[in-house]
């Protein structure tokens, strides 16, 4: 059955893709799980989604931020050009006249945007306080079954997570946030955390106020150019449609529960005459690190944020980082050029332990990065790129072009080359690794509309690593191919019922160490992975169904292939002030290499997904009660059960039962 499943999918979903850009929370979750997105980066995107629903973006405000999942950078540039040439948009029918916009794009924008004439002067403090929204969220989650770390007293704290966040926000003008969190297993007003929560954070941010573009005190992110020189927070999605171009937001607020890859201090961005923009910033943040007791050097920098065991607690906030610098950019009609430079200084030496794969890893107590980025639109072509240097002679660069053929067809070409000596701990850009280093590659993407209104997205990424890397002790190369097809139907007399069929295939070819080789032998093998998903989504006014069938195939070296399957059914319903969402998923994948990615709905700050392998089932049910759009009470119960094993998890997270149950409770109050 597993080997025949791909042919069944092709027969069931013969005409089917991805609409031009993600348009729902489910789309965002799916793409994040497919790319192994971390929880904090995913939450940044969910925050953007929630903000756009609550405080809709004014399309006529050319200074307002429009997320990439809503409009591609090319569409955003065409929209700005239309407004500069013809004036403010007066109706949604006029939006259809913008080059590169079709009815699907306009229908998506109407969910998150409004058409208003921007005010000639910034709002007063009184107006912002009166029109802004307050949002208070508190929640907890726990596993019903006790893991080994709790039973044996290895974890310091109790097996539940606690978190809270208060935020006041008015559009892009002001944002004030306070948040706190403790993870499961961490102490709470006892042990090493006598002050209560493990994490306290916050920020005050003011922006879009005439000459003052943005100013922030507290935790924040910086995003410039294409992310090669400085981009903290979420890394590049490998595919919101075909576009390869990115728009750096500059200064923006940090995710409330980020415990790594954040900046803390102050930043200021001002608009100057002649299209110039200047940004200055300073940050001092503390990182978890392993410290060598004999030399007092940091041998590794942690990013998990967990402080449960004695060893994790010993690593907490042991490495201080000073970061300061600036950015200046010039924006003139369709042309942009920017220069970014900053210096990083650690309060102790960083010296990773010597392994065969990390000969070029960063070491020392300081680093300097500088780069230049540009973008230029000429008619239907968008040229962009960035070059960057690091201390010690490291170089990195990327260049690309997006060709907007018409409203339904676009083509993107991108080339990148990052030397092994390029060191940058605050970069996030296109690539197969978390940091741009030891990699070169070429990306091709095509998005178009086929006959019968079928949307198609094709992406191909060919890459190589000239030097050794983690998991592969040899120069290596690989390829990633992705094809998506979908078809959206409007059914029913009022056309408010929709049916979407979609089919996606992903192929990965990569090299890794041969697990059968001896410990003193460096031998690599070539692996191939196929993932095939078929979806049927049916949306009524208050009821929605989704059926997904997935199939995976993995082959390493000359060995035999292993296959996995997953079948899941989702149901969502709303009745008066109550809403419900549930899922039943059955999966059969023999090992981790044949895993299948599955995203799932959750509660606010608790969305995500997992990769399923083994043989078993996963079930969850979410119930929400919404009182007058102010108070929301939500409860989620989930269970994962296996039939091919007697335990779940490993290490300190080992549960001596073949299933794991979890409960999550959340209260949200808005006013």
C-alpha positions as CSV (number, residue, x, y, z in Angstrom):
1,X,0.0,0.0,0.0
2,X,2.8,2.4,0.9
3,X,4.5,2.0,-2.5
4,X,1.3,2.4,-4.5
5,X,0.1,5.5,-2.6
6,X,1.7,8.1,-4.9
7,X,-0.1,6.7,-7.9
8,X,-3.4,6.9,-6.0
9,X,-2.7,10.5,-5.1
10,X,-2.1,11.4,-8.7
11,X,-5.4,9.8,-9.7
12,X,-7.4,11.4,-6.9
13,X,-5.9,14.9,-7.4
14,X,-5.3,15.1,-11.1
15,X,-5.9,18.9,-11.5
16,X,-4.7,20.9,-8.6
17,X,-1.6,24.2,-6.2
18,X,-0.6,26.8,-4.2
19,X,-2.4,30.1,-4.6
20,X,-0.3,33.2,-5.1
21,X,1.0,33.5,-1.6
22,X,-0.1,32.1,1.7
23,X,-3.6,33.3,2.8
24,X,-4.4,31.5,6.0
25,X,-2.8,30.5,9.2
26,X,-2.8,26.9,8.0
27,X,-0.6,27.9,5.1
28,X,1.9,29.6,7.4
29,X,2.0,26.6,9.7
30,X,2.5,24.1,6.8
31,X,5.5,26.0,5.4
32,X,7.1,26.5,8.8
33,X,7.0,22.8,9.6
34,X,8.3,21.7,6.2
35,X,11.4,23.9,6.7
36,X,12.0,22.9,10.4
37,X,11.2,26.4,11.5
38,X,11.9,27.0,15.2
39,X,9.0,28.0,17.5
40,X,10.2,31.6,18.1
41,X,10.6,32.4,14.4
42,X,7.2,30.9,13.7
43,X,5.6,33.0,16.4
44,X,6.9,36.1,14.7
45,X,4.9,35.2,11.6
46,X,1.8,34.3,13.7
47,X,2.1,37.7,15.4
48,X,2.1,39.4,12.0
49,X,-0.9,37.4,11.0
50,X,-2.9,38.3,14.1
51,X,-2.0,41.9,13.9
52,X,-3.1,42.1,10.3
53,X,-6.5,40.7,11.3
54,X,-7.0,42.9,14.3
55,X,-5.6,46.2,13.0
56,X,-5.8,46.1,9.2
57,X,-3.1,47.6,7.1
58,X,-3.9,50.7,5.1
59,X,-2.8,49.9,1.5
60,X,-2.6,53.6,0.7
61,X,0.1,54.1,3.4
62,X,3.3,53.6,1.4
63,X,5.3,53.6,4.7
64,X,3.3,50.8,6.3
65,X,4.8,47.3,6.5
66,X,3.0,44.6,4.4
67,X,4.1,41.0,5.3
68,X,5.7,38.9,2.5
69,X,3.0,36.2,3.0
70,X,0.4,38.8,1.9
71,X,2.2,40.6,-0.9
72,X,5.5,39.7,-2.6
73,X,8.2,42.4,-2.6
74,X,7.6,42.9,-6.4
75,X,3.8,43.4,-5.9
76,X,4.5,45.8,-3.0
77,X,6.8,47.9,-5.3
78,X,4.2,47.9,-8.1
79,X,1.6,49.0,-5.6
80,X,3.8,51.9,-4.4
81,X,4.6,52.9,-7.9
82,X,0.8,53.0,-8.8
83,X,0.0,55.2,-5.8
84,X,2.9,57.7,-6.6
85,X,1.7,58.0,-10.2
86,X,-2.1,57.9,-9.9
87,X,-2.8,58.9,-6.3
88,X,-4.6,57.0,-3.5
89,X,-6.7,53.9,-4.2
90,X,-10.4,54.7,-3.9
91,X,-12.0,51.2,-4.3
92,X,-11.1,47.5,-4.5
93,X,-12.1,47.6,-8.1
94,X,-9.3,50.1,-8.7
95,X,-6.8,47.7,-7.0
96,X,-7.5,45.3,-9.8
97,X,-6.0,48.0,-12.2
98,X,-2.6,47.7,-10.4
99,X,-0.1,45.9,-12.6
100,X,0.5,42.4,-11.2
101,X,-2.8,42.2,-9.2
102,X,-5.7,39.8,-10.0
103,X,-9.0,38.8,-8.4
104,X,-7.4,36.2,-6.1
105,X,-4.8,38.7,-4.8
106,X,-7.5,41.3,-4.2
107,X,-9.8,38.8,-2.3
108,X,-6.9,37.9,-0.1
109,X,-6.0,41.6,0.6
110,X,-9.6,42.4,1.6
111,X,-9.2,40.1,4.7
112,X,-6.2,42.1,6.0
113,X,-6.3,45.5,4.5
114,X,-8.4,48.7,4.2
115,X,-8.4,51.6,1.7
116,X,-8.2,54.9,3.6
117,X,-6.6,58.2,3.0
118,X,-3.5,58.5,5.2
119,X,-3.5,61.3,7.7
120,X,-1.2,64.3,6.8
121,X,0.2,64.3,10.3
122,X,1.0,61.6,12.8
123,X,-1.6,60.7,15.5
124,X,-1.2,62.4,18.9
125,X,-0.4,60.4,22.0
126,X,-4.0,60.8,23.1
127,X,-5.3,59.4,19.9
128,X,-3.0,56.4,20.0
129,X,-4.0,55.7,23.6
130,X,-7.7,55.9,22.7
131,X,-7.6,53.9,19.5
132,X,-5.0,51.3,20.4
133,X,-5.8,47.8,21.6
134,X,-4.8,46.0,24.8
135,X,-4.1,42.3,24.7
136,X,-3.5,40.1,27.7
137,X,-2.7,36.4,27.2
138,X,-1.9,33.9,30.0
139,X,-1.6,30.2,29.6
140,X,-0.2,26.9,30.7
141,X,0.5,23.5,29.2
142,X,1.6,20.1,30.7
143,X,2.2,16.5,29.8
144,X,0.0,14.1,31.7
145,X,2.6,11.3,31.8
146,X,5.7,12.0,33.8
147,X,9.0,11.8,31.9
148,X,12.2,10.3,33.3
149,X,13.6,13.7,34.1
150,X,10.8,14.3,36.6
151,X,10.5,10.8,38.1
152,X,14.2,10.7,38.9
153,X,14.5,14.3,40.1
154,X,16.8,15.4,37.3
155,X,14.7,18.4,36.4
156,X,14.5,21.2,38.9
157,X,10.9,22.2,38.3
158,X,7.4,20.9,37.7
159,X,6.2,19.4,34.4
160,X,4.2,22.4,33.2
161,X,4.9,25.6,31.2
162,X,3.6,29.0,32.3
163,X,3.6,32.1,30.2
164,X,2.0,35.5,30.1
165,X,2.1,38.5,27.8
166,X,0.6,42.0,27.9
167,X,0.7,44.2,24.8
168,X,-0.6,47.6,23.8
169,X,-0.5,48.4,20.1
170,X,-1.8,51.0,17.7
171,X,-0.9,50.1,14.1
172,X,2.7,50.8,13.3
173,X,2.8,53.9,15.6
174,X,3.3,52.5,19.0
175,X,3.9,49.1,20.7
176,X,4.4,48.3,24.4
177,X,4.9,44.8,25.6
178,X,5.8,42.9,28.8
179,X,6.1,39.1,28.8
180,X,7.3,36.3,31.1
181,X,7.7,32.5,30.7
182,X,8.9,29.4,32.3
183,X,9.3,26.2,30.4
184,X,8.3,22.7,31.7
185,X,11.0,21.4,34.1
186,X,12.2,24.9,35.1
187,X,12.0,26.2,38.7
188,X,9.4,28.7,39.7
189,X,10.1,30.8,42.8
190,X,12.4,28.2,44.1
191,X,15.7,26.5,43.3
192,X,17.8,28.6,40.8
193,X,14.7,30.7,39.9
194,X,13.8,32.4,43.2
195,X,12.7,35.5,41.2
196,X,9.9,33.5,39.5
197,X,9.8,33.1,35.8
198,X,12.9,32.0,33.8
199,X,12.3,34.7,31.2
200,X,11.3,38.4,31.5
201,X,11.3,40.6,28.5
202,X,9.6,43.7,27.0
203,X,9.9,46.7,24.7
204,X,8.6,50.1,24.0
205,X,8.5,51.0,20.3
206,X,7.4,54.1,18.5
207,X,7.3,54.4,14.7
208,X,5.9,55.9,11.5
209,X,5.8,59.4,13.0
210,X,7.1,61.6,10.2
211,X,10.8,62.0,10.4
212,X,11.0,59.3,13.1
213,X,10.7,56.0,11.3
214,X,11.2,53.9,14.5
215,X,12.7,54.0,17.9
216,X,12.8,51.1,20.4
217,X,14.0,50.4,23.9
218,X,14.1,46.8,25.1
219,X,14.2,43.7,23.0
220,X,14.1,44.1,19.2
221,X,15.2,42.8,15.9
222,X,17.1,44.3,13.0
223,X,16.5,43.3,9.4
224,X,18.4,44.9,6.5
225,X,18.9,44.1,2.8
226,X,18.7,40.4,1.9
227,X,19.7,39.3,5.4
228,X,23.4,38.5,4.5
229,X,24.9,41.2,6.7
230,X,22.4,41.7,9.5
231,X,19.0,40.0,10.0
232,X,18.0,38.8,13.5
233,X,14.9,36.8,14.2
234,X,13.1,34.7,11.6
235,X,15.2,33.2,8.8
236,X,14.2,33.4,5.1
237,X,11.3,31.2,4.1
238,X,12.3,29.1,1.2
239,X,9.2,29.9,-0.7
240,X,6.4,32.4,-0.4
241,X,5.7,31.8,-4.0
242,X,8.4,32.3,-6.6
243,X,9.9,35.6,-5.3
244,X,13.5,35.6,-4.2
245,X,13.7,39.2,-3.2
246,X,13.3,40.3,0.4
247,X,12.4,43.6,2.0
248,X,14.3,44.3,5.2
249,X,12.0,46.0,7.8
250,X,14.9,47.7,9.6
251,X,14.0,48.0,13.3
252,X,11.1,45.9,14.5
253,X,9.9,44.3,17.8
254,X,11.1,41.0,19.0
255,X,9.0,37.9,19.6
256,X,7.8,38.0,23.3
257,X,9.3,34.7,24.3
258,X,12.5,34.7,22.2
259,X,15.5,33.3,24.3
260,X,18.0,33.4,21.4
261,X,18.8,35.5,18.4
262,X,17.4,38.7,19.8
263,X,18.9,42.1,20.5
264,X,18.4,44.0,23.7
265,X,19.1,47.7,24.1
266,X,18.1,50.6,21.9
267,X,17.8,51.4,18.2
268,X,16.8,54.6,16.3
269,X,15.9,55.0,12.7
270,X,15.2,58.5,11.2
271,X,14.1,59.7,7.7
272,X,16.4,62.3,6.2
273,X,16.0,64.5,3.2
274,X,16.6,63.3,-0.4
275,X,15.3,59.8,0.4
276,X,18.0,58.9,2.9
277,X,17.3,56.8,6.0
278,X,19.8,56.4,8.9
279,X,19.7,53.7,11.6
280,X,21.9,53.5,14.7
281,X,21.7,50.7,17.3
282,X,23.3,49.2,20.4
283,X,22.6,45.9,22.1
284,X,23.8,44.0,25.1
285,X,22.4,40.5,25.5
286,X,23.3,37.4,27.5
287,X,23.6,34.0,25.9
288,X,23.7,30.5,27.3
289,X,27.1,28.9,26.7
290,X,29.3,26.0,27.8
291,X,32.3,27.3,29.7
292,X,35.5,25.4,30.0
293,X,36.4,25.4,33.7
294,X,40.1,25.4,33.1
295,X,40.4,28.2,30.6
296,X,37.1,30.1,31.1
297,X,36.4,30.2,27.4
298,X,33.0,29.5,25.8
299,X,33.2,26.3,23.9
300,X,29.6,26.5,22.4
301,X,26.7,28.9,22.4
302,X,23.3,27.4,23.2
303,X,19.9,28.4,21.7
304,X,17.4,26.0,23.3
305,X,16.4,28.3,26.2
306,X,15.9,25.4,28.6
307,X,17.2,25.6,32.1
308,X,16.0,22.4,33.7
309,X,19.0,20.3,34.7
310,X,22.1,21.2,36.6
311,X,24.2,21.4,33.3
312,X,21.6,23.6,31.6
313,X,21.4,25.9,34.6
314,X,25.2,26.2,34.7
315,X,25.1,27.5,31.1
316,X,22.5,30.2,31.7
317,X,23.6,33.7,30.7
318,X,27.3,33.0,30.9
319,X,28.2,34.8,27.7
320,X,27.6,38.6,27.3
321,X,27.5,40.1,23.8
322,X,27.9,43.8,22.9
323,X,26.7,44.8,19.4
324,X,26.7,48.3,18.0
325,X,26.7,49.8,14.5
326,X,24.5,51.4,11.9
327,X,22.8,51.4,8.5
328,X,22.3,54.1,6.0
329,X,20.2,53.7,2.9
330,X,19.0,55.7,0.0
331,X,15.6,55.0,-1.6
332,X,14.8,56.8,-4.8
333,X,11.7,55.7,-6.8
334,X,12.6,52.2,-8.0
335,X,16.1,52.2,-6.7
336,X,17.5,51.3,-3.3
337,X,21.0,51.0,-1.9
338,X,22.1,50.4,1.7
339,X,25.3,50.0,3.7
340,X,25.3,48.2,7.0
341,X,28.3,47.9,9.4
342,X,28.5,46.7,13.0
343,X,30.9,45.2,15.5
344,X,30.3,42.4,18.0
345,X,32.2,42.0,21.2
346,X,32.0,39.1,23.7
347,X,32.9,39.4,27.3
348,X,35.0,36.2,27.1
349,X,36.8,34.3,24.5
350,X,34.8,31.9,22.2
351,X,36.8,28.8,21.2
352,X,34.8,25.8,19.9
353,X,36.1,22.4,20.6
354,X,38.1,21.1,17.8
355,X,36.3,18.7,15.5
356,X,37.0,17.6,11.9
357,X,34.0,19.5,10.6
358,X,34.5,22.9,12.4
359,X,37.9,24.0,11.2
360,X,36.4,27.3,10.0
361,X,34.1,27.9,12.9
362,X,34.1,31.4,14.5
363,X,36.6,31.8,17.4
364,X,37.8,34.9,19.3
365,X,36.0,37.6,21.3
366,X,35.1,40.1,18.6
367,X,33.9,40.3,15.0
368,X,33.2,43.0,12.5
369,X,30.7,42.7,9.6
370,X,30.0,45.2,6.8
371,X,27.9,44.9,3.7
372,X,26.2,46.6,0.8
373,X,22.8,45.7,-0.6
374,X,20.8,47.0,-3.5
375,X,17.6,46.6,-5.4
376,X,16.3,48.1,-8.6
377,X,13.1,47.7,-10.5
378,X,13.1,48.2,-14.3
379,X,9.7,47.6,-15.8
380,X,8.9,44.0,-15.0
381,X,12.4,43.1,-13.8
382,X,13.5,43.3,-10.2
383,X,17.3,43.2,-9.7
384,X,18.7,42.7,-6.1
385,X,21.7,41.5,-4.3
386,X,24.0,41.9,-1.3
387,X,27.7,41.5,-0.6
388,X,29.3,41.2,2.8
389,X,32.7,41.0,4.5
390,X,33.6,39.7,7.9
391,X,36.7,40.1,10.1
392,X,39.5,37.9,8.9
393,X,38.8,38.2,5.2
394,X,35.5,36.2,5.0
395,X,33.3,37.1,2.0
396,X,29.7,36.3,1.1
397,X,27.4,37.4,-1.7
398,X,24.2,36.8,-3.4
399,X,22.5,38.3,-6.5
400,X,19.2,37.7,-8.1
401,X,16.5,38.8,-10.5
402,X,12.7,38.4,-10.3
403,X,10.8,38.7,-13.6
404,X,7.1,39.5,-13.2
405,X,5.8,38.3,-16.6
406,X,2.1,39.1,-15.8
407,X,-0.4,39.0,-12.9
408,X,-0.3,35.2,-12.8
409,X,3.3,34.3,-13.9
410,X,6.6,35.1,-12.3
411,X,10.1,33.8,-12.6
412,X,13.0,34.1,-10.1
413,X,16.7,33.4,-10.5
414,X,19.2,33.7,-7.5
415,X,22.8,32.8,-7.1
416,X,24.6,32.7,-3.7
417,X,28.2,32.1,-2.6
418,X,29.3,32.1,1.0
419,X,33.0,31.4,1.8
420,X,33.9,29.0,4.7
421,X,35.8,31.9,6.4
422,X,32.7,34.2,6.4
423,X,31.6,34.6,10.1
424,X,28.3,36.1,11.0
425,X,26.2,35.1,14.0
426,X,23.4,37.5,13.1
427,X,22.7,36.7,9.5
428,X,19.7,35.0,8.0
429,X,19.3,34.5,4.3
430,X,18.9,32.0,1.5
431,X,20.7,28.8,2.1
432,X,20.5,25.2,3.3
433,X,22.2,25.9,6.6
434,X,21.3,28.0,9.6
435,X,24.2,30.5,8.9
436,X,25.6,31.6,5.5
437,X,28.9,29.9,5.4
438,X,30.6,27.2,3.3
439,X,28.0,27.1,0.6
440,X,27.2,28.1,-3.0
441,X,24.1,27.5,-4.9
442,X,21.6,28.4,-7.6
443,X,17.8,28.8,-7.2
444,X,15.2,28.8,-9.9
445,X,11.5,29.4,-9.2
446,X,8.5,29.6,-11.5
447,X,4.9,30.4,-10.5
448,X,2.2,30.4,-13.1
449,X,-1.4,29.6,-13.9
450,X,-2.0,26.6,-16.1
451,X,-5.2,25.9,-18.1
452,X,-8.4,25.2,-16.1
453,X,-7.3,27.8,-13.5
454,X,-4.7,25.4,-12.0
455,X,-2.0,27.3,-10.1
456,X,1.6,25.9,-10.3
457,X,4.7,26.6,-8.3
458,X,8.0,25.0,-9.1
459,X,11.3,25.6,-7.2
460,X,14.7,24.1,-7.8
461,X,17.7,24.7,-5.6
462,X,21.1,23.2,-6.5
463,X,23.9,23.7,-4.0
464,X,27.3,22.5,-2.9
465,X,29.5,22.8,0.3
466,X,33.2,23.1,-0.7
467,X,34.4,22.1,2.8
468,X,33.5,19.7,5.5
469,X,30.4,20.4,7.6
470,X,28.5,18.9,10.5
471,X,27.2,15.5,9.5
472,X,29.2,15.2,6.3
473,X,33.0,14.9,6.6
474,X,33.7,15.6,2.9
475,X,32.9,18.3,0.3
476,X,29.3,17.7,-0.7
477,X,26.5,18.8,-3.0
478,X,22.8,18.3,-3.3
479,X,19.5,19.4,-4.8
480,X,16.0,20.3,-3.7
481,X,13.0,20.3,-6.0
482,X,9.5,21.3,-5.2
483,X,6.3,21.2,-7.3
484,X,2.9,22.3,-6.1
485,X,-0.4,22.3,-8.0
486,X,-3.8,23.5,-6.8
487,X,-7.2,24.4,-7.9
488,X,-9.7,26.6,-6.0
489,X,-13.4,26.2,-6.7
490,X,-16.3,28.4,-5.4
491,X,-19.4,26.3,-5.0
492,X,-22.9,26.9,-3.7
493,X,-25.5,29.5,-4.8
494,X,-23.8,32.3,-2.8
495,X,-20.3,31.3,-3.9
496,X,-19.2,31.4,-0.2
497,X,-18.4,27.7,-0.1
498,X,-15.0,26.8,-1.4
499,X,-13.3,23.6,-2.4
500,X,-9.5,23.5,-2.9
501,X,-7.6,20.5,-4.2
502,X,-3.8,20.5,-4.0
503,X,-0.9,18.2,-4.7
504,X,2.7,18.8,-3.8
505,X,5.9,16.8,-4.4
506,X,9.3,17.5,-2.8
507,X,12.5,15.8,-3.7
508,X,15.8,16.1,-1.8
509,X,19.2,14.8,-2.8
510,X,22.0,15.2,-0.3
511,X,25.2,13.7,1.1
512,X,25.9,12.7,4.7
513,X,28.3,10.5,6.6
514,X,27.9,6.8,6.0
515,X,26.5,5.3,9.2
516,X,28.0,1.9,8.3
517,X,31.5,3.2,8.1
518,X,34.0,2.6,11.0
519,X,34.8,5.4,13.5
520,X,38.2,6.1,11.9
521,X,36.9,6.1,8.4
522,X,35.5,9.2,6.7
523,X,33.0,7.9,4.1
524,X,29.9,9.6,2.8
525,X,26.8,8.4,1.1
526,X,24.2,10.0,-1.2
527,X,20.6,10.0,0.0
528,X,17.3,10.6,-1.7
529,X,14.1,11.7,-0.1
530,X,10.6,12.0,-1.7
531,X,7.6,13.6,0.0
532,X,4.2,13.6,-1.7
533,X,1.1,15.3,-0.2
534,X,-2.4,15.5,-1.4
535,X,-5.1,17.7,0.2
536,X,-8.8,18.3,-0.2
537,X,-10.2,21.3,1.7
538,X,-13.9,22.1,1.8
539,X,-15.0,25.3,3.5
540,X,-18.6,26.2,4.4
541,X,-19.6,29.3,6.3
542,X,-19.3,27.7,9.8
543,X,-17.8,24.3,8.9
544,X,-14.6,23.2,7.3
545,X,-13.1,19.8,6.4
546,X,-9.6,18.9,5.3
547,X,-8.3,15.5,4.3
548,X,-4.6,14.9,3.7
549,X,-2.7,11.9,2.4
550,X,1.0,11.9,2.6
551,X,3.7,9.5,1.4
552,X,7.4,9.5,1.9
553,X,10.3,7.5,0.4
554,X,13.9,7.5,1.6
555,X,17.0,5.7,0.2
556,X,20.6,6.0,1.4
557,X,23.5,4.8,-0.7
558,X,22.9,1.5,-2.3
559,X,20.4,0.3,0.4
560,X,16.8,-0.4,-0.1
561,X,14.2,2.3,0.2
562,X,11.9,2.8,3.2
563,X,8.4,4.2,2.8
564,X,6.0,6.1,5.1
565,X,2.4,7.1,4.9
566,X,0.1,9.4,6.9
567,X,-3.7,9.9,6.6
568,X,-5.3,12.7,8.6
569,X,-8.8,14.3,8.8
570,X,-9.4,17.8,10.2
571,X,-12.7,19.2,11.1
572,X,-13.4,22.8,12.2
573,X,-16.8,24.1,13.3
574,X,-18.3,27.2,15.0
575,X,-21.6,27.5,16.8
576,X,-22.5,30.9,18.3
577,X,-19.7,31.9,20.7
578,X,-18.1,28.4,20.6
579,X,-15.6,27.0,18.1
580,X,-14.1,23.6,17.8
581,X,-11.2,22.0,15.8
582,X,-10.2,18.4,15.8
583,X,-7.8,16.0,14.0
584,X,-7.3,12.3,13.7
585,X,-4.0,11.3,12.0
586,X,-2.8,7.7,11.3
587,X,0.8,7.2,10.4
588,X,3.2,4.4,9.5
589,X,6.8,5.4,8.9
590,X,9.5,2.9,9.9
591,X,12.2,5.3,10.9
592,X,13.2,9.0,11.2
593,X,14.5,9.2,7.7
594,X,11.1,8.4,6.3
595,X,9.3,10.9,8.6
596,X,6.4,13.0,7.4
597,X,5.9,16.6,8.3
598,X,2.5,17.6,9.8
599,X,1.5,21.1,11.0
600,X,-1.3,21.6,13.4
601,X,-3.4,24.3,14.9
602,X,-2.9,25.2,18.6
603,X,-3.4,28.1,20.9
604,X,-1.8,31.5,20.6
605,X,2.0,31.1,21.2
606,X,1.5,27.4,21.1
607,X,1.1,26.6,17.4
608,X,3.5,24.4,15.5
609,X,3.8,20.9,14.3
610,X,5.9,17.8,14.3
611,X,7.5,15.1,12.2
612,X,5.7,11.8,12.5
613,X,7.5,8.4,12.3
614,X,6.9,5.0,13.8
615,X,3.4,3.4,13.7
616,X,0.5,4.9,15.5
617,X,-2.0,7.7,15.7
618,X,-2.3,11.3,16.8
619,X,-5.5,13.0,18.0
620,X,-6.3,16.5,19.2
621,X,-9.3,18.6,20.1
622,X,-9.4,22.3,20.6
623,X,-12.4,24.1,22.2
624,X,-12.8,27.9,22.3
625,X,-15.3,30.2,23.9
626,X,-15.3,33.8,22.7
627,X,-17.3,36.3,24.8
628,X,-18.1,39.5,22.9
629,X,-14.8,39.5,21.1
630,X,-13.1,40.4,24.4
631,X,-12.5,37.3,26.5
632,X,-11.4,34.0,24.9
633,X,-11.0,30.8,26.8
634,X,-9.3,27.9,24.9
635,X,-8.5,24.3,25.8
636,X,-6.5,21.8,23.8
637,X,-6.2,18.1,24.5
638,X,-3.8,15.9,22.4
639,X,-2.5,12.4,22.5
640,X,0.0,10.5,20.4
641,X,-0.1,6.7,20.7
642,X,2.2,4.1,19.2
643,X,1.6,0.4,18.5
644,X,5.3,-0.5,17.6
645,X,7.0,0.5,20.9
646,X,6.5,0.4,24.7
647,X,8.0,3.9,25.4
648,X,7.9,7.4,24.0
649,X,10.8,9.8,23.8
650,X,14.4,9.4,24.8
651,X,16.9,10.6,27.4
652,X,15.4,12.6,30.2
653,X,12.2,13.0,28.1
654,X,11.6,9.2,28.1
655,X,8.0,8.2,29.1
656,X,7.5,4.6,30.2
657,X,4.3,4.2,28.2
658,X,3.4,3.8,24.5
659,X,1.5,7.1,24.5
660,X,1.8,10.8,25.5
661,X,-1.1,13.1,26.5
662,X,-0.9,16.8,26.7
663,X,-3.2,19.5,28.0
664,X,-3.1,23.2,27.2
665,X,-5.2,26.0,28.7
666,X,-5.2,29.7,27.7
667,X,-7.1,32.9,28.6
668,X,-7.0,35.9,26.3
669,X,-8.6,39.3,27.1
670,X,-8.7,42.2,24.7
671,X,-10.0,45.7,25.2
